[in-house]
Amino acid sequence: MSAARFYVAGKVQGVWFRASAREQALALDLRGYANNLRDGRVEVLAVGDAAAIERLAQWLRQGPPNARIDRIEREPAGENEAGDGFVCG
């Protein structure tokens, strides 16, 4: 089991980024969340299989069709930081 937190900057709010990230995460059997931040970024927490987290990380670099990704930061996270499922906040 692995966990990672991502901060995605660019045109990521108002373009279905969180809902699309949730779809991707659920398809990869990941737990966690995607939240809008006040500074315009989206925070994504992913917990699950390390290979699945890497696949999500690759998807986050492009996002949904109307998004524009300028920068992604990644940091370690605790496995216990996610509840059941994957939610959008």
N, CA, C and O atoms as CSV, one atom per row, in Angstrom:
chain,resi,resn,atom,element,x,y,z
A,1,MET,N,N,0.854,-1.183,0.000
A,1,MET,CA,C,0.000,0.000,0.000
A,1,MET,C,C,0.899,1.245,0.000
A,1,MET,O,O,1.877,1.324,0.744
A,2,SER,N,N,0.545,2.204,-0.845
A,2,SER,CA,C,1.284,3.458,-0.957
A,2,SER,C,C,0.315,4.624,-0.864
A,2,SER,O,O,-0.900,4.454,-0.965
A,3,ALA,N,N,0.871,5.808,-0.672
A,3,ALA,CA,C,0.044,7.018,-0.621
A,3,ALA,C,C,0.852,8.201,-1.143
A,3,ALA,O,O,2.058,8.294,-0.916
A,4,ALA,N,N,0.171,9.103,-1.845
A,4,ALA,CA,C,0.812,10.312,-2.358
A,4,ALA,C,C,-0.202,11.447,-2.393
A,4,ALA,O,O,-1.397,11.233,-2.597
A,5,ARG,N,N,0.304,12.652,-2.189
A,5,ARG,CA,C,-0.521,13.855,-2.290
A,5,ARG,C,C,0.031,14.682,-3.443
A,5,ARG,O,O,1.238,14.886,-3.570
A,6,PHE,N,N,-0.893,15.153,-4.278
A,6,PHE,CA,C,-0.536,15.966,-5.437
A,6,PHE,C,C,-1.199,17.332,-5.324
A,6,PHE,O,O,-2.338,17.444,-4.870
A,7,TYR,N,N,-0.481,18.363,-5.737
A,7,TYR,CA,C,-1.032,19.707,-5.858
A,7,TYR,C,C,-0.912,20.080,-7.333
A,7,TYR,O,O,0.189,20.186,-7.873
A,8,VAL,N,N,-2.060,20.277,-7.974
A,8,VAL,CA,C,-2.089,20.513,-9.416
A,8,VAL,C,C,-2.482,21.963,-9.668
A,8,VAL,O,O,-3.538,22.415,-9.225
A,9,ALA,N,N,-1.622,22.690,-10.384
A,9,ALA,CA,C,-1.858,24.107,-10.676
A,9,ALA,C,C,-2.099,24.307,-12.157
A,9,ALA,O,O,-1.604,23.546,-12.988
A,10,GLY,N,N,-2.859,25.331,-12.478
A,10,GLY,CA,C,-3.180,25.674,-13.859
A,10,GLY,C,C,-4.660,25.978,-13.948
A,10,GLY,O,O,-5.260,26.468,-12.991
A,11,LYS,N,N,-5.240,25.691,-15.077
A,11,LYS,CA,C,-6.688,25.838,-15.242
A,11,LYS,C,C,-7.305,24.500,-14.831
A,11,LYS,O,O,-7.560,23.634,-15.667
A,12,VAL,N,N,-7.538,24.353,-13.518
A,12,VAL,CA,C,-7.992,23.073,-12.983
A,12,VAL,C,C,-9.280,23.188,-12.173
A,12,VAL,O,O,-9.798,22.183,-11.688
A,13,GLN,N,N,-9.793,24.392,-12.026
A,13,GLN,CA,C,-11.072,24.562,-11.345
A,13,GLN,C,C,-12.102,25.018,-12.378
A,13,GLN,O,O,-11.821,25.859,-13.232
A,14,GLY,N,N,-13.302,24.440,-12.278
A,14,GLY,CA,C,-14.362,24.780,-13.221
A,14,GLY,C,C,-14.278,24.042,-14.543
A,14,GLY,O,O,-14.942,24.419,-15.509
A,15,VAL,N,N,-13.461,22.982,-14.596
A,15,VAL,CA,C,-13.299,22.218,-15.844
A,15,VAL,C,C,-13.504,20.716,-15.606
A,15,VAL,O,O,-13.009,19.893,-16.376
A,16,TRP,N,N,-14.217,20.369,-14.565
A,16,TRP,CA,C,-14.504,18.973,-14.218
A,16,TRP,C,C,-13.261,18.194,-13.826
A,16,TRP,O,O,-13.222,16.971,-13.968
A,17,PHE,N,N,-12.248,18.892,-13.335
A,17,PHE,CA,C,-11.005,18.215,-12.978
A,17,PHE,C,C,-11.209,17.244,-11.818
A,17,PHE,O,O,-10.779,16.093,-11.894
A,18,ARG,N,N,-11.862,17.695,-10.748
A,18,ARG,CA,C,-12.043,16.828,-9.574
A,18,ARG,C,C,-12.885,15.596,-9.911
A,18,ARG,O,O,-12.530,14.479,-9.536
A,19,ALA,N,N,-13.986,15.799,-10.608
A,19,ALA,CA,C,-14.852,14.665,-10.957
A,19,ALA,C,C,-14.117,13.687,-11.876
A,19,ALA,O,O,-14.256,12.472,-11.732
A,20,SER,N,N,-13.346,14.211,-12.805
A,20,SER,CA,C,-12.584,13.347,-13.710
A,20,SER,C,C,-11.484,12.605,-12.957
A,20,SER,O,O,-11.231,11.431,-13.224
A,21,ALA,N,N,-10.833,13.286,-12.018
A,21,ALA,CA,C,-9.810,12.630,-11.198
A,21,ALA,C,C,-10.442,11.514,-10.376
A,21,ALA,O,O,-9.850,10.447,-10.205
A,22,ARG,N,N,-11.639,11.762,-9.869
A,22,ARG,CA,C,-12.347,10.738,-9.094
A,22,ARG,C,C,-12.638,9.516,-9.960
A,22,ARG,O,O,-12.430,8.384,-9.524
A,23,GLU,N,N,-13.116,9.734,-11.177
A,23,GLU,CA,C,-13.384,8.616,-12.090
A,23,GLU,C,C,-12.120,7.800,-12.336
A,23,GLU,O,O,-12.146,6.570,-12.298
A,24,GLN,N,N,-11.020,8.492,-12.587
A,24,GLN,CA,C,-9.750,7.801,-12.826
A,24,GLN,C,C,-9.325,7.011,-11.598
A,24,GLN,O,O,-8.923,5.853,-11.710
A,25,ALA,N,N,-9.411,7.633,-10.427
A,25,ALA,CA,C,-8.988,6.978,-9.191
A,25,ALA,C,C,-9.835,5.748,-8.891
A,25,ALA,O,O,-9.306,4.708,-8.498
A,26,LEU,N,N,-11.143,5.861,-9.073
A,26,LEU,CA,C,-12.017,4.716,-8.812
A,26,LEU,C,C,-11.727,3.578,-9.786
A,26,LEU,O,O,-11.746,2.410,-9.397
A,27,ALA,N,N,-11.460,3.909,-11.040
A,27,ALA,CA,C,-11.128,2.887,-12.026
A,27,ALA,C,C,-9.822,2.170,-11.661
A,27,ALA,O,O,-9.617,1.011,-12.022
A,28,LEU,N,N,-8.949,2.874,-10.944
A,28,LEU,CA,C,-7.662,2.310,-10.515
A,28,LEU,C,C,-7.734,1.708,-9.114
A,28,LEU,O,O,-6.721,1.265,-8.573
A,29,ASP,N,N,-8.931,1.692,-8.529
A,29,ASP,CA,C,-9.153,1.140,-7.192
A,29,ASP,C,C,-8.347,1.885,-6.121
A,29,ASP,O,O,-7.776,1.275,-5.218
A,30,LEU,N,N,-8.315,3.202,-6.242
A,30,LEU,CA,C,-7.624,4.037,-5.260
A,30,LEU,C,C,-8.622,4.686,-4.311
A,30,LEU,O,O,-9.770,4.937,-4.676
A,31,ARG,N,N,-8.176,4.951,-3.107
A,31,ARG,CA,C,-8.965,5.703,-2.132
A,31,ARG,C,C,-8.362,7.096,-2.038
A,31,ARG,O,O,-7.202,7.300,-2.396
A,32,GLY,N,N,-9.155,8.062,-1.553
A,32,GLY,CA,C,-8.624,9.404,-1.340
A,32,GLY,C,C,-9.638,10.477,-1.627
A,32,GLY,O,O,-10.836,10.305,-1.405
A,33,TYR,N,N,-9.132,11.608,-2.133
A,33,TYR,CA,C,-10.014,12.739,-2.409
A,33,TYR,C,C,-9.376,13.694,-3.404
A,33,TYR,O,O,-8.173,13.643,-3.663
A,34,ALA,N,N,-10.210,14.564,-3.952
A,34,ALA,CA,C,-9.767,15.685,-4.795
A,34,ALA,C,C,-10.512,16.917,-4.297
A,34,ALA,O,O,-11.743,16.954,-4.306
A,35,ASN,N,N,-9.762,17.919,-3.864
A,35,ASN,CA,C,-10.344,19.136,-3.290
A,35,ASN,C,C,-9.825,20.378,-3.994
A,35,ASN,O,O,-8.640,20.464,-4.319
A,36,ASN,N,N,-10.714,21.345,-4.231
A,36,ASN,CA,C,-10.285,22.658,-4.685
A,36,ASN,C,C,-9.615,23.379,-3.523
A,36,ASN,O,O,-10.060,23.274,-2.380
A,37,LEU,N,N,-8.556,24.102,-3.816
A,37,LEU,CA,C,-7.892,24.938,-2.820
A,37,LEU,C,C,-8.180,26.399,-3.123
A,37,LEU,O,O,-8.459,26.763,-4.265
A,38,ARG,N,N,-8.112,27.219,-2.109
A,38,ARG,CA,C,-8.417,28.650,-2.283
A,38,ARG,C,C,-7.496,29.351,-3.267
A,38,ARG,O,O,-7.884,30.343,-3.884
A,39,ASP,N,N,-6.281,28.845,-3.419
A,39,ASP,CA,C,-5.322,29.497,-4.323
A,39,ASP,C,C,-5.494,29.076,-5.782
A,39,ASP,O,O,-4.694,29.460,-6.635
A,40,GLY,N,N,-6.543,28.282,-6.079
A,40,GLY,CA,C,-6.826,27.890,-7.454
A,40,GLY,C,C,-6.302,26.523,-7.843
A,40,GLY,O,O,-6.630,26.017,-8.916
A,41,ARG,N,N,-5.496,25.917,-6.989
A,41,ARG,CA,C,-4.989,24.576,-7.270
A,41,ARG,C,C,-6.011,23.527,-6.842
A,41,ARG,O,O,-6.995,23.829,-6.166
A,42,VAL,N,N,-5.751,22.286,-7.253
A,42,VAL,CA,C,-6.521,21.136,-6.787
A,42,VAL,C,C,-5.554,20.222,-6.039
A,42,VAL,O,O,-4.461,19.924,-6.522
A,43,GLU,N,N,-5.973,19.786,-4.860
A,43,GLU,CA,C,-5.213,18.824,-4.067
A,43,GLU,C,C,-5.823,17.449,-4.296
A,43,GLU,O,O,-7.038,17.278,-4.196
A,44,VAL,N,N,-4.976,16.467,-4.602
A,44,VAL,CA,C,-5.428,15.100,-4.814
A,44,VAL,C,C,-4.632,14.186,-3.891
A,44,VAL,O,O,-3.402,14.172,-3.926
A,45,LEU,N,N,-5.339,13.428,-3.069
A,45,LEU,CA,C,-4.729,12.413,-2.224
A,45,LEU,C,C,-5.097,11.057,-2.788
A,45,LEU,O,O,-6.272,10.780,-3.032
A,46,ALA,N,N,-4.100,10.207,-2.997
A,46,ALA,CA,C,-4.347,8.870,-3.540
A,46,ALA,C,C,-3.671,7.829,-2.659
A,46,ALA,O,O,-2.494,7.949,-2.322
A,47,VAL,N,N,-4.438,6.806,-2.293
A,47,VAL,CA,C,-3.934,5.708,-1.465
A,47,VAL,C,C,-4.297,4.396,-2.138
A,47,VAL,O,O,-5.447,4.186,-2.522
A,48,GLY,N,N,-3.311,3.511,-2.282
A,48,GLY,CA,C,-3.562,2.210,-2.892
A,48,GLY,C,C,-2.290,1.627,-3.452
A,48,GLY,O,O,-1.196,1.914,-2.967
A,49,ASP,N,N,-2.434,0.818,-4.464
A,49,ASP,CA,C,-1.310,0.173,-5.123
A,49,ASP,C,C,-0.381,1.217,-5.748
A,49,ASP,O,O,-0.842,2.156,-6.397
A,50,ALA,N,N,0.920,1.050,-5.552
A,50,ALA,CA,C,1.900,2.023,-6.048
A,50,ALA,C,C,1.813,2.213,-7.562
A,50,ALA,O,O,1.917,3.340,-8.046
A,51,ALA,N,N,1.627,1.140,-8.306
A,51,ALA,CA,C,1.528,1.246,-9.764
A,51,ALA,C,C,0.278,2.031,-10.165
A,51,ALA,O,O,0.310,2.798,-11.127
A,52,ALA,N,N,-0.810,1.844,-9.438
A,52,ALA,CA,C,-2.044,2.587,-9.725
A,52,ALA,C,C,-1.860,4.069,-9.434
A,52,ALA,O,O,-2.369,4.915,-10.170
A,53,ILE,N,N,-1.140,4.387,-8.375
A,53,ILE,CA,C,-0.866,5.795,-8.065
A,53,ILE,C,C,-0.029,6.420,-9.176
A,53,ILE,O,O,-0.254,7.575,-9.540
A,54,GLU,N,N,0.922,5.683,-9.715
A,54,GLU,CA,C,1.738,6.197,-10.820
A,54,GLU,C,C,0.891,6.440,-12.055
A,54,GLU,O,O,1.103,7.420,-12.769
A,55,ARG,N,N,-0.061,5.565,-12.315
A,55,ARG,CA,C,-0.959,5.759,-13.458
A,55,ARG,C,C,-1.823,7.001,-13.253
A,55,ARG,O,O,-2.051,7.759,-14.196
A,56,LEU,N,N,-2.303,7.213,-12.035
A,56,LEU,CA,C,-3.062,8.433,-11.744
A,56,LEU,C,C,-2.171,9.649,-11.916
A,56,LEU,O,O,-2.604,10.656,-12.477
A,57,ALA,N,N,-0.935,9.575,-11.445
A,57,ALA,CA,C,0.003,10.697,-11.583
A,57,ALA,C,C,0.191,11.063,-13.054
A,57,ALA,O,O,0.245,12.244,-13.395
A,58,GLN,N,N,0.290,10.064,-13.923
A,58,GLN,CA,C,0.418,10.329,-15.357
A,58,GLN,C,C,-0.824,11.037,-15.882
A,58,GLN,O,O,-0.719,11.979,-16.668
A,59,TRP,N,N,-2.002,10.585,-15.448
A,59,TRP,CA,C,-3.238,11.229,-15.886
A,59,TRP,C,C,-3.309,12.667,-15.389
A,59,TRP,O,O,-3.748,13.553,-16.122
A,60,LEU,N,N,-2.886,12.907,-14.160
A,60,LEU,CA,C,-2.934,14.261,-13.604
A,60,LEU,C,C,-2.102,15.250,-14.414
A,60,LEU,O,O,-2.393,16.446,-14.415
A,61,ARG,N,N,-1.088,14.774,-15.092
A,61,ARG,CA,C,-0.238,15.659,-15.900
A,61,ARG,C,C,-0.973,16.239,-17.103
A,61,ARG,O,O,-0.547,17.250,-17.662
A,62,GLN,N,N,-2.083,15.602,-17.507
A,62,GLN,CA,C,-2.858,16.133,-18.635
A,62,GLN,C,C,-4.261,16.535,-18.223
A,62,GLN,O,O,-4.796,17.515,-18.741
A,63,GLY,N,N,-4.873,15.790,-17.293
A,63,GLY,CA,C,-6.215,16.120,-16.820
A,63,GLY,C,C,-7.276,15.936,-17.890
A,63,GLY,O,O,-7.008,15.365,-18.947
A,64,PRO,N,N,-8.491,16.423,-17.613
A,64,PRO,CA,C,-9.582,16.320,-18.582
A,64,PRO,C,C,-9.364,17.305,-19.741
A,64,PRO,O,O,-8.489,18.166,-19.660
A,65,PRO,N,N,-10.147,17.185,-20.809
A,65,PRO,CA,C,-9.923,17.980,-22.019
A,65,PRO,C,C,-9.852,19.499,-21.831
A,65,PRO,O,O,-9.046,20.147,-22.499
A,66,ASN,N,N,-10.653,20.083,-20.957
A,66,ASN,CA,C,-10.661,21.546,-20.822
A,66,ASN,C,C,-9.655,22.082,-19.812
A,66,ASN,O,O,-9.568,23.293,-19.610
A,67,ALA,N,N,-8.904,21.207,-19.186
A,67,ALA,CA,C,-7.915,21.630,-18.194
A,67,ALA,C,C,-6.609,22.028,-18.876
A,67,ALA,O,O,-6.319,21.622,-20.001
A,68,ARG,N,N,-5.832,22.836,-18.154
A,68,ARG,CA,C,-4.467,23.169,-18.571
A,68,ARG,C,C,-3.587,23.006,-17.332
A,68,ARG,O,O,-3.766,23.717,-16.343
A,69,ILE,N,N,-2.655,22.087,-17.385
A,69,ILE,CA,C,-1.808,21.805,-16.239
A,69,ILE,C,C,-0.506,22.591,-16.394
A,69,ILE,O,O,0.238,22.407,-17.358
A,70,ASP,N,N,-0.247,23.472,-15.421
A,70,ASP,CA,C,0.992,24.258,-15.438
A,70,ASP,C,C,2.075,23.628,-14.566
A,70,ASP,O,O,3.260,23.697,-14.894
A,71,ARG,N,N,1.671,23.020,-13.464
A,71,ARG,CA,C,2.652,22.488,-12.522
A,71,ARG,C,C,1.990,21.458,-11.609
A,71,ARG,O,O,0.832,21.609,-11.217
A,72,ILE,N,N,2.735,20.421,-11.281
A,72,ILE,CA,C,2.279,19.429,-10.307
A,72,ILE,C,C,3.366,19.258,-9.259
A,72,ILE,O,O,4.537,19.063,-9.586
A,73,GLU,N,N,2.970,19.330,-8.019
A,73,GLU,CA,C,3.870,19.021,-6.908
A,73,GLU,C,C,3.393,17.715,-6.293
A,73,GLU,O,O,2.192,17.457,-6.213
A,74,ARG,N,N,4.334,16.904,-5.865
A,74,ARG,CA,C,4.001,15.614,-5.253
A,74,ARG,C,C,4.744,15.488,-3.935
A,74,ARG,O,O,5.910,15.866,-3.822
A,75,GLU,N,N,4.050,14.954,-2.945
A,75,GLU,CA,C,4.691,14.709,-1.659
A,75,GLU,C,C,4.142,13.413,-1.075
A,75,GLU,O,O,3.045,12.983,-1.432
A,76,PRO,N,N,4.900,12.793,-0.181
A,76,PRO,CA,C,4.403,11.578,0.455
A,76,PRO,C,C,3.187,11.885,1.324
A,76,PRO,O,O,3.002,13.013,1.782
A,77,ALA,N,N,2.380,10.884,1.536
A,77,ALA,CA,C,1.198,11.022,2.392
A,77,ALA,C,C,1.052,9.748,3.204
A,77,ALA,O,O,1.659,8.724,2.891
A,78,GLY,N,N,0.246,9.823,4.246
A,78,GLY,CA,C,-0.010,8.656,5.074
A,78,GLY,C,C,-1.164,7.838,4.536
A,78,GLY,O,O,-2.156,8.386,4.054
A,79,GLU,N,N,-1.034,6.542,4.619
A,79,GLU,CA,C,-2.089,5.643,4.137
A,79,GLU,C,C,-3.390,5.839,4.893
A,79,GLU,O,O,-4.465,5.578,4.354
A,80,ASN,N,N,-3.303,6.297,6.136
A,80,ASN,CA,C,-4.510,6.463,6.964
A,80,ASN,C,C,-5.199,7.797,6.737
A,80,ASN,O,O,-6.180,8.099,7.416
A,81,GLU,N,N,-4.714,8.605,5.799
A,81,GLU,CA,C,-5.302,9.913,5.545
A,81,GLU,C,C,-6.562,9.843,4.677
A,81,GLU,O,O,-7.301,10.822,4.573
A,82,ALA,N,N,-6.802,8.699,4.061
A,82,ALA,CA,C,-7.964,8.539,3.183
A,82,ALA,C,C,-8.997,7.649,3.861
A,82,ALA,O,O,-8.661,6.672,4.530
A,83,GLY,N,N,-10.249,8.009,3.673
A,83,GLY,CA,C,-11.337,7.151,4.140
A,83,GLY,C,C,-11.643,6.101,3.091
A,83,GLY,O,O,-10.793,5.759,2.269
A,84,ASP,N,N,-12.845,5.603,3.126
A,84,ASP,CA,C,-13.277,4.636,2.122
A,84,ASP,C,C,-13.632,5.366,0.832
A,84,ASP,O,O,-14.172,6.472,0.876
A,85,GLY,N,N,-13.343,4.774,-0.287
A,85,GLY,CA,C,-13.725,5.356,-1.560
A,85,GLY,C,C,-12.879,6.546,-1.938
A,85,GLY,O,O,-11.807,6.767,-1.373
A,86,PHE,N,N,-13.364,7.312,-2.896
A,86,PHE,CA,C,-12.669,8.508,-3.382
A,86,PHE,C,C,-13.722,9.608,-3.516
A,86,PHE,O,O,-14.703,9.448,-4.243
A,87,VAL,N,N,-13.520,10.711,-2.822
A,87,VAL,CA,C,-14.529,11.755,-2.769
A,87,VAL,C,C,-13.998,13.077,-3.333
A,87,VAL,O,O,-12.790,13.307,-3.388
A,88,CYS,N,N,-14.915,13.921,-3.743
A,88,CYS,CA,C,-14.588,15.276,-4.162
A,88,CYS,C,C,-15.103,16.228,-3.098
A,88,CYS,O,O,-16.247,16.129,-2.656
A,89,GLY,N,N,-14.252,17.141,-2.700
A,89,GLY,CA,C,-14.638,18.097,-1.681
A,89,GLY,C,C,-14.788,19.477,-2.219
A,89,GLY,O,O,-15.113,20.400,-1.472
